[in-house]
Amino acid sequence: TEQLKKAKKKSYMYVLNNGSLVKLASPEIATIKILGEGDSENVIGLNGLPYADQHWDFNTTNDLFLINLQNGKSTKIANEVKLENEVLYSSPSGNTVVWYSKADTAWFGNDTKISKRLTKEKTFSDVADDDHPDLPNSYGFVGWEGETPIVNDKYDIWKLNFYQPNAKTKLTNGRKNGFVYRYVKTDIEEKS
């Protein structure tokens, strides 16, 4: 098939570890996302091959894998995820990663040990304002405070709590008055 021909022409990522090559990508896990500032012990791999026949869908579907850079061992951390623009957000240390699942209209996260759903409310997606034949997007990812992800809903900015998803913190109070709050990064040197 055409997809097989393309796969045979791809190059795959390896990392040099103590004089040995450790394979990170493969025909199954063809996309690798670097975590942190490139100094994490892990990377995230995306495998969309099982869903390649879903060509009618606007959003690609992937299984997510945590891949150890020391030995190349991959561990599946999420199934059938429809990432928003195939983007994952890694904490500066690379120890935590979050993503928005369009199909679930929710934020999820992984701390290299366990994956969790971080939001349940649909207020973090534009489902109410969405008027096109696609799954709703999020209102955006703001950045990190240590290992704590910060995201937007339609009006406000929120700190999510990875270890207690119901204990998220609203940092602004825009919904009450219909004001929209967003963080604007003005320092180009700032790390999120």
N, C-alpha and C positions, 0 to 999 in steps of 0.2 A: 504494500500500500504506500501511498504518498507519505504518510506519517512515519512509517518505518524507514523510508529513504532519508527523510530529514534527520531522524534520530541517528542514523549511521554516520552522518556528516558532522554531528555535534562534537565539540571538544568537552572534556570533563575535568573537573577541578580536583587537584590533589594538594596536599600540604606536606611539607618536608618536616618530619619529626624525628630528631635524633638520628639523622642519616637514613631514615626509611621514608618511603612515600606512603601516605595514608590517603586512600581514595575517599572523596567526599561525595561527588556526584556520579550518577550512573544513568543508564537509559530510563530507569524507573524514577529516580530522584534527580531530575535534570536541572532544577533551579535551586541555587544555594543563596541564602540570605545571611550576611555577616552580622554578628551580634556585638553590641557594645561599640567600642572604637577599634574593633578588629583584634582585641586582645582577650576575648572570651575563650573559655575552654571548649565552647560548642558553637555550632552554626545551626541554622534551620534549613531543612530541605523540603521542597514542595514536589509532590508527586501527583500530577494530574492525569496520568496515563489511564487509570481505571475509569475515568469520566470523559475520555477523549471523544466518545460517540455522542456527547451532549452538545453538539455543534450549534443547536438551535438556541442555546442559552447565551444571554449577553455576558454572563459572569462565569469565569472559569471556576471549576471545582477542584480542590486539591486536598490530599491528605498531608498533614504536617509531621515532619520528623525532626527530632533533636539529634544531631550528629556530633559525637565526641571527636575532637580534633586529635586526641592522643592515639586513639585506636580505630577510628572510623565507624564505631558501633552506632547504629541508628535505632532510635526508639520512637515509635509512633506516638504523637502527643494529641492529635486531633484528626477526626474523620470528616470527609465531605464538607470542607469549609469553603464558602464562597467569600473570599477576601475582598475587601474594598480596594480595587485597583492593584491587587496582589501585593499589598503593603503590610508589613509587620513593623511594630515599633519596639525597639530594644532599649532597655535602660542603659545608661552610660557604662555600667559595670558588665553588661551582657548577661546578668544573672536572671533577669526577668524580661519577658517579651509579652506584648499584648497585640491583639488584632480585633478588628470589627468584622463580625460575621453578618453579611447582608441577609442571608436566609433567616437568621435568628433575630435580626435587628437588635443585636446585643454585642457588648464587649466581652472578650475572653482573654485569659492570660495563662502563662506558664512560668513557673519559677525554676525550671530545669528538673523538677521532681514531679509536679502534678499540674494538670490543666484545670482551670475553673472558669465558670461563667461569672463575670463580674457585675453585669447589670441585667435586670429583668424587665424594667420599664421600657416602653417604646419611645419614651421622651428623648432618648439618646439617638434616635433615627429620625429622618425627615419623612416618615411614613404619612403623617398628616398633611404635609405640604407636597407630597410626591404626586406628580400627574403624568408620569410617563411609564411605558410598559417595561419596567425593570424593577428589581428589588430596591428598597430604599437605602440611601447612603446614611452615614453617620453625620453629625454636625462637626466632627473633626477631633483630632488628637492635638492636645496642647503641648505636652512635654512630660518631664519627670521631675519629681522632688525625691531624690534618692532612688529608691526602688518603687516609689508610688506613682502610678500613672495618673495624669490629669487630662480630662476630656471635656468636650462641650456637649450641652443639650441645646435646644433651640434658643434658650435665653441665657443660661447660666454656665458657669465653669465648675467642674466637680473633681475632687480627689477620690479615686477609687481605692478600695481597701482589698488587696489581694487575699489576705488571710480571713477577712470577715466581709464578704461581698455586700451584706446588708448594712454595713457601717460606713458607707461612702459619705463624703462631706461636701456640702454645697458651699462654694467659696464666694458666690455672689448672690444677689437677690433680685434678678431681673424679671423673672416670671410674674411676680406680684404686680409690677407696674408696666409690664410689656416692654421692658428695656432689654436689649441684647448686649451681653458682655462677652468680649473676646480678649485674649491675651495677644498683644502685639510685641513681637521680638524686635527691639530697637538696637541691641548690641550684637553686631555680627560675630563677635568672639564668643558669645554665650553658648554654652552647651545645654541642650534641653534635658 
